[in-house]
Amino acid sequence: MEIKQLRIFLVVAEELHFARSAERLHVVQAVVSQQIRRLEHELGQPLFDRSKRQVTLTAAGCRLVPEARAVLDAVANAAASVRCRSDEPDAPPHLRLGIAGGSGTRVDLVLDHLGAQFPDLLVTLEIGQVWEQLDAVRSGALDAALVRLPRDDHDLDMVPAWVDRIIVAIPTRHPLASIPDLALSDLADLPLRLIPSEQNPAFAATVLRACADAGFEPPTGTPFRDLQTTVLELGSGPPSWTAMYEGSAQALPTERVTFRPVTDPGMAVQMWLAVREKTELVDALVEACLRVRVL
C-alpha cells in the first residue's frame, strides 16, 4: 500500500466519479482506475461499487476512509515536526521546493535571488507529478511547488510565476531547420513523435490543440521513447519532429537536431507557484518568481 494510492482513494471517495477525480488530480482517468484496482487487489476487497450509474463506496471503502485520512494526517504531522526542528533559532533557513521537469534556468535565477537574501539558505528540490507536488504542499512536506496546471487549485494560493514556451525539435539537415520564424503549419506534413498522453496529458493536449488551431492533425511518427533518446534519434532516419519545454532543450545539446520556437500562441504553458502558508522565506520566493517572470 502506497501513500499516493491512499491520496487517490480519498479523492475518488469525495468525488464518487472517476473522471472528475482524474481532472482534480491532473492525471488521465486510466491512472486513477489502475491505482484503485491495485489498492483493492492488495486489500482483497472492492472499495467502490461500480455496478450502478453512480460510483458508491462499499462497506470496506467506508471503513478505509477514516484510516486513510489518519495515515495522511500522520504524514503531515511528521513533516510538520521536521519543519519545526528546522525552524529552530540556530538552524539555517531551509526551503523545500517542488519543481516541474524542464523548468530550465529560471529555477536557477529564482534560487540566485533567494541566495542573495538568505546566504545560508539550504534548498531541497523535488521533482514529481503535479498532483503529488500539490499534495506535498498541502501536507507541509513541501514549502511550495512550481507546477504547470490547466486550472487553479481551490485550496492553495496559486501565484503566476512565468510562461514556459513549448519549442519544437527537427533534424538539422531538414530545410525547415533554417527558418527563423517557424509556424506549426510548416510541420503539417512531418510525423510527430509526441509524448503519450498517459505520461503527460496536459502537455500532449496542449501540443495537439495547437496543431488543430493551426489547421492540421499531425501524422504519427515512430513511438516516443524518453525525451533524450527521441531527440537523439531525430538526427537520423526519416524526418520527424517532437515538442518539449524550452527548459528541457537546454539540457539536450546536439548539432544533429535544431530546436526552434514557433510563432503559434498556443505553444506555451503557465507556470504557477503553489503555496499553502506564507512565511518570510516563502514571501521572498514569491518575489523572486515575480522578478523572473518579466525576463
N, C-alpha and C positions, 0 to 999 in steps of 0.2 A: 504494500500500500504506500503510495507516494503523496506528498503534500499537495502537489498540483492536481492529483486525482480528486482529493477532498475539496479543493477550491472549485474545480469544475462541477463536482457533485452539488455543492451548495448553490451555485449559480442556477443549475438546472432545477434544483428543488425550489428556488424562489420564482423562477420564470415559468416552470412547468411547460416549457416549449423549447425544443432543441434548436430551432433556427434562431429564435431570439437570444438564446444563451450563447450561441456561436457569435452572433453580432456583438453582444456585450463583451465577450472575451476576445474579440478581434481575431478569430480563427475561423476556418471553414467548419461546416457542420460535421463533416466526417471525423474531424479530430475530437469533437465533443462526444460523438457516439462511440468512437473507439475507446476513449478513456473510461467512459461509463461502463462499457462492456468488460473491460479489463478489471475494473473495480468489482463489478458483480461476479466475475469469474473467481477473483481472489477470495471474496467473501462467501461464495457459494450460495448467494441469494439474489433474486431480482430486486432492484431498488426502485424501479419505476414500472408502472403498468402502462404498456403501450398499446393495449388491445382496443382501447376506446379512442374516440376522436381527440380527446384531451388527455395529455400525459398527466398521470397522477402518481403520487408516492405509494409504494407498497408499505406494509407494516414494517418490514425491515428497513426501508428507506426512512420512514418516520423515526425509527429508533436511532438511525445513524446521524440524523440532522444535529441534535444537540451534542453528540460525541464529536462530530467533525468540527463543529464550532469551538468546542473545548480544545481540540488539538491545535486549531489555528490561533486561538487566543493564547495558548501556551507558547507557540512560536513567536507571537507578537511580544509577549511578556519577556521571553528570553532575549529578543532583540532590544527591547527597552532596557533590560538590565545591563546589557553590554554597552548600550549607548550612555547610560548613566555613569558607568565606570569611566568611559572615555571623556566625560564632561567634568571630571574632577579638576580642581584648580591647576594642578601641575601638569595635567595631560595636554599634549599638543592638540590643536583642532583637527578633527577627523571628518572628512566628507566621504560618504558612501553614495556614489553616483551611478545610476544605471545609464547605459548608453546604447544607442542603436548601431547595428552594423553599418559600415560605410559612412560613418559620421565625418571622416576626414580630418583636416587640420583645424576645423573650427573648434573642436573639443580642446585641442592643444592651446588655442588662443584663449578660450574661456579659462582654462587652468592657469595660463600665464597671468591673466588679470587677477585671479584669486590669489596666486602666489605672491603677487606684489603687495596685497593687503595682509596676507597671512603667511609670513615667511616660513613658519614651522608646520605648515599645513600637510597633513597626511591624507592622501587620496586613495580610495579603493574603488576601482571601476568594475562594473559587472555588465556583461552582455547577455541578453536573453530575449525571449518573446515579449511582445507588447503587454499581454495580459499578466505575464509573470512579473514584469517590471512594475506595473501599476499595483499589483497585489503586494509587492515588496514595499512600495511606498506607503500603502495603506497600513501595513502591519508595523512599519517602523524599521524594517530590515534595511531599507534604503532611505536616505535623506531626500533624494529627488531622483528623477529619471528623465532622460531625453528620449522621447518617443515620437514616432510618426503615427498619427491617428486619422481615421476618416471622419471622426466627430469628437466633440468634447466629452470628458468623463464627468459624471454628475457629482461625485463625492470627493474630487480632488481639485485643487487650483491648477488650471492649465494655462501656462504663460506662453504666448507665441515666442519662439526662440529665433529661428531663421527658416528660410525656404531652401530645401535641398533640390538642386537640379537633377533630373534624370538625363543622362547622356547616352549616346549610342557608341558601340564599338564595331568597326568594319575593317576588313583586310586592307592594309596599307596599299597593296597593289591595285585595289579596285579604284576606278575613276572617281567614285563619289568621295573618296578619302581626301581629295584635293579641293572640294567645295567648302568654302568657309561658312556660308550661310545655308546650312543643310536643313531641309524640312523632312518630316516623316514621310510625306508623299513621295519623296525621292527614293525611298526604300521600299516602295509598294511591291516591287517585283522580286525582292530578295527574301529568301526564307528567314524566319525569325526563330532564334534559339532562346526562348524565354523561360525563366524560372517557373516551375509548375505552380499553379495557384494554391495547391495544398501546402506548399512550403512557405509562400509569401503571398497570401490572397490580395492584400491591399496593393502591393507593388504590381503584380500581374494585371489586376483590374485597371490600374491607372494607365499602364502602357497600352493595353488593348483598347481602352476607352479613347485614348489619344489617337490611336490609329484609326478607330472608327470615325472620330471627329475629322480626321484628315481625309476621310472618304475611301478607306480600303480596309480589308481584313488580311493581315499578313499571312502568307503561306507558312506552314510549319516546317521548320528545319530539323536537323539532327537533334535528338533529345538533349536537353540541357543537363549537364552534369553539375559539378560545383563551378563557381564563377571563374576561379583561376584556370581550371582545366579548359572550360569553354572558351575563354578568351585566347588561350594559347592555341587551341585548335582552329580558331578563326583565321589564323595566319596561313593555313594550308587547306587544300581541298576546295570543294565548290564554294563560291562566295555566299556568305550569310551574314547576319548581324545579331547582336544582342544588346540589351539595355542594362544600365546599372546606375546607382547613385554616383554622383561626381566624386564623392569621397572615396569610393571603392576603387576608382580608376587610379587614384594617386598611389595605391599600393600595388598596381599591376603594370609596371613599365615594360613595354616590349615594342621594338621597332617594327615588328611584323603586323601590328594592329594599331589603328588610329582611333583615338577617342574624340568624338565630336559632340558639342551641344547642338540642339536642334531649335529651330525658331518657334515650334509649336508651344502655345502657352500651357497646354495640359501636361507637359512633361516636367512637373515639379510637385513636390510634396512638402507640406508644412511640418516643421519640427516643433514639438512642444516640450516645455519643461513642466513635468508633473511634480507638485509638491503637496504635502499634507499639512505641515505646520511650519510657521515662519520662525527662524532663528537668525541671529546676526550673520552666520555663515550662509544660510540659505538666501537671505536677502542679498548678500554680496554675489551669490551665484546667479540670482535673477538679473542683477545689474550687469554682470559680465555677459550674460546671454543677450541682453538688450544691446550692448555695445557691439558684440559680434554680428548681430542681426543686420546692421547697416553696412557691413563690409561687402 
